[in-house]
Amino acid sequence: MSTDWQDTSWQEEFLDMKAHKPEDVKLLMEIPRGFLDAMKLGSLHEEYKRLKKRQSNE
């Protein structure tokens, strides 16, 4: 399984799903600048997957 690192469609969709803190919006719109940004982005992606799953079950 390969990952397409250029695919940001989940980030755009996630921005429309709920309200975000300004720093999270900036992170979702830009490239992570370090390890902590990458970890936070990974956490946001997990939250996106949970919300997406919840929406598909409704």
C-alpha positions as CSV (number, residue, x, y, z in Angstrom):
1,M,0.0,0.0,0.0
2,S,1.4,3.4,-1.0
3,T,0.5,6.8,0.3
4,D,-0.1,9.7,-2.0
5,W,1.5,12.5,0.0
6,Q,0.2,15.2,-2.4
7,D,-3.4,14.3,-1.8
8,T,-4.9,17.0,0.4
9,S,-8.6,16.4,-0.3
10,W,-9.2,15.0,3.2
11,Q,-7.8,18.3,4.6
12,E,-10.2,20.4,2.5
13,E,-13.1,18.2,3.4
14,F,-12.2,18.2,7.1
15,L,-12.2,22.0,7.2
16,D,-15.8,22.0,6.1
17,M,-16.9,19.3,8.6
18,K,-16.5,21.4,11.8
19,A,-15.0,24.5,13.3
20,H,-11.3,24.5,14.0
21,K,-8.8,26.5,16.0
22,P,-6.9,29.0,13.9
23,E,-3.6,27.1,14.4
24,D,-5.3,23.9,13.1
25,V,-6.6,25.6,10.0
26,K,-3.1,26.9,9.3
27,L,-1.7,23.4,9.7
28,L,-4.4,21.9,7.4
29,M,-3.7,24.5,4.7
30,E,0.1,24.5,4.8
31,I,2.9,22.0,4.9
32,P,3.9,20.7,8.4
33,R,7.2,22.4,9.4
34,G,8.5,19.9,11.8
35,F,7.9,16.7,13.8
36,L,5.4,18.2,16.1
37,D,3.4,19.7,13.2
38,A,3.4,16.2,11.5
39,M,2.2,14.6,14.7
40,K,-0.6,17.1,15.1
41,L,-1.6,16.7,11.4
42,G,-1.7,12.9,12.0
43,S,-4.0,13.5,15.0
44,L,-6.2,15.7,12.9
45,H,-6.3,13.0,10.2
46,E,-7.5,10.4,12.7
47,E,-10.2,12.7,13.9
48,Y,-11.3,13.2,10.3
49,K,-11.5,9.4,9.8
50,R,-13.7,9.1,12.9
51,L,-16.0,11.9,11.8
52,K,-16.2,10.4,8.3
53,K,-17.1,7.0,9.7
54,R,-19.7,8.5,11.9
55,Q,-21.3,10.4,9.0
56,S,-21.4,7.2,6.8
57,N,-23.2,5.3,9.6
58,E,-26.0,7.9,9.8
